[in-house]
Amino acid sequence: MNLNYLYLYNRLKRISMRTTVIGLILFIAGIQLSFAQTSAADEEIIKLSKDKWEWMAEKNVDTLSKLFHEKAVFVHMGGAWGTEREIDVIKSGGIWYKKADIHEVSVNIVDNTAILLNRIDLLAVVGGNEVTNPFMVTEVYVKQGDSWKLTALSFTRLLTPQRPQ
């Protein structure tokens, strides 16, 4: 009788060990998958931001109008305004974002909101004068349906010198 209990005990122990190992493997795979999903969302926002700089340089206001949320805010060294004025400023050439050299990018996603920080050197034409300034740019995107909308774009001029070209 004792042999049957010992056999049964060892059998259950092996099953329990297999279940634990399989559970651990599935747990680790789940963690890696969740990081991969976050990373994919981060990459989507980084690409969207990079594309936005190109659209601004090209003065592609049609595409930018689709990206900018209707209630977005834009904060510049010279003031703050909404989407309509930002589109008008880009279209008229009041500010021409010629080239953004991106040096650092970080993304934090909280629920359906993405906060992207860019450290850039921005070559722009402002009021007919070509200027280059180092900025930390804060971009806030909100997911609406299947697409991201830019809801805030804020330029903070850095006191550090710009990087050599």
C-alpha positions in Angstrom: 0.0 0.0 0.0 2.8 2.4 0.8 4.3 1.8 -2.6 1.1 3.0 -4.3 1.1 6.2 -2.3 4.8 6.7 -3.1 4.2 6.1 -6.8 1.2 8.5 -6.8 3.2 11.1 -4.9 6.1 11.0 -7.4 3.7 11.1 -10.3 1.9 14.2 -9.0 5.2 15.8 -8.2 6.4 15.4 -11.9 3.1 16.7 -13.2 3.3 19.7 -10.8 6.9 20.4 -11.9 5.9 20.3 -15.6 3.0 22.6 -15.0 5.3 25.0 -13.1 7.9 25.0 -15.9 5.2 25.5 -18.7 3.6 28.3 -16.6 7.0 30.0 -16.2 7.7 29.8 -19.9 4.3 31.2 -20.8 4.8 34.0 -18.3 8.2 35.0 -19.7 6.8 34.9 -23.3 3.9 37.1 -22.2 6.3 39.7 -20.7 8.4 39.7 -23.9 5.3 40.1 -26.0 4.0 43.0 -23.9 7.4 44.8 -24.3 7.3 44.1 -28.0 3.9 45.7 -28.3 5.0 48.8 -26.3 8.1 49.0 -28.5 6.0 48.8 -31.7 3.8 51.7 -30.4 6.9 53.7 -29.5 8.3 53.1 -33.0 5.0 54.2 -34.5 5.1 57.5 -32.6 8.8 58.1 -33.4 8.1 57.6 -37.1 5.1 59.8 -37.0 7.1 62.6 -35.4 9.9 62.2 -37.9 7.4 62.3 -40.8 5.8 65.4 -39.2 9.2 67.3 -39.4 9.5 66.4 -43.1 5.9 67.5 -43.8 6.6 70.8 -42.0 9.8 71.3 -44.1 7.8 70.6 -47.3 5.0 72.9 -46.1 2.6 69.9 -46.6 -0.3 71.6 -44.9 -2.9 69.1 -46.2 -1.2 66.1 -44.4 -0.4 68.2 -41.4 -4.1 69.3 -41.1 -5.0 65.6 -40.8 -2.3 65.0 -38.2 -3.1 68.1 -36.0 -6.1 67.8 -33.7 -8.5 70.6 -34.2 -7.9 71.8 -30.6 -4.1 71.4 -30.6 -1.9 74.0 -29.0 1.5 75.1 -30.4 4.0 76.9 -28.1 6.8 78.8 -29.8 9.4 81.3 -28.5 7.2 84.0 -29.9 3.9 82.9 -28.5 1.2 80.2 -28.4 -1.7 79.5 -30.7 -4.0 76.8 -32.1 -4.2 74.6 -35.1 -5.6 77.0 -37.6 -3.0 79.6 -37.0 -0.2 77.0 -37.0 -1.3 75.8 -40.4 -1.5 79.4 -41.7 2.0 80.2 -40.4 3.4 77.1 -42.1 1.5 77.8 -45.4 2.5 81.4 -45.5 6.1 80.8 -44.6 5.9 82.9 -41.5 7.9 80.0 -40.0 9.6 77.6 -42.4 10.8 74.5 -40.6 13.6 73.8 -43.1 15.4 70.9 -41.3 15.2 69.3 -37.9 18.4 67.4 -36.9 17.1 64.9 -34.3 19.6 63.9 -31.7 17.6 62.2 -29.0 14.1 60.9 -28.8 12.1 59.4 -25.9 8.5 58.2 -25.8 6.2 57.6 -22.9 2.8 56.1 -23.6 0.1 56.3 -21.0 -3.2 54.8 -22.0 -4.2 56.5 -25.3 -1.7 59.4 -24.9 1.9 59.4 -26.1 4.4 62.0 -24.9 7.4 62.3 -27.2 10.5 64.4 -26.3 12.9 65.4 -29.2 16.2 67.1 -28.7 16.8 68.8 -32.0 18.7 71.5 -33.8 16.1 73.3 -35.9 17.1 75.2 -39.0 14.2 77.5 -39.7 13.4 80.7 -41.6 11.5 83.1 -39.3 10.5 86.5 -40.6 12.9 86.1 -43.5 15.9 85.3 -41.3 17.5 81.8 -41.3 18.2 80.7 -37.8 19.4 77.5 -36.1 18.3 76.8 -32.5 18.8 73.9 -30.1 15.4 72.8 -28.8 13.8 70.2 -26.6 10.5 69.7 -28.3 7.5 68.2 -26.4 4.9 66.5 -28.7 1.7 65.1 -27.2 -0.3 62.6 -29.3 -3.7 61.1 -28.5 -5.0 57.9 -30.1 -8.4 58.4 -31.8 -9.7 55.2 -33.3 -6.8 53.8 -35.4 -4.8 57.0 -35.7 -2.7 59.3 -33.6 -3.5 63.1 -33.5 -1.0 65.7 -32.4 -2.6 67.7 -29.6 0.4 69.7 -28.3 3.7 70.9 -29.8 6.0 72.9 -27.5 9.5 74.3 -28.2 11.8 74.9 -25.3 15.1 76.6 -26.4 18.1 74.9 -24.7 20.9 76.9 -23.3 23.4 74.3 -24.4 25.2 75.1 -27.7 24.0 73.4 -30.8 25.9 70.4 -32.0 28.5 70.9 -34.8 27.2 69.9 -38.2 
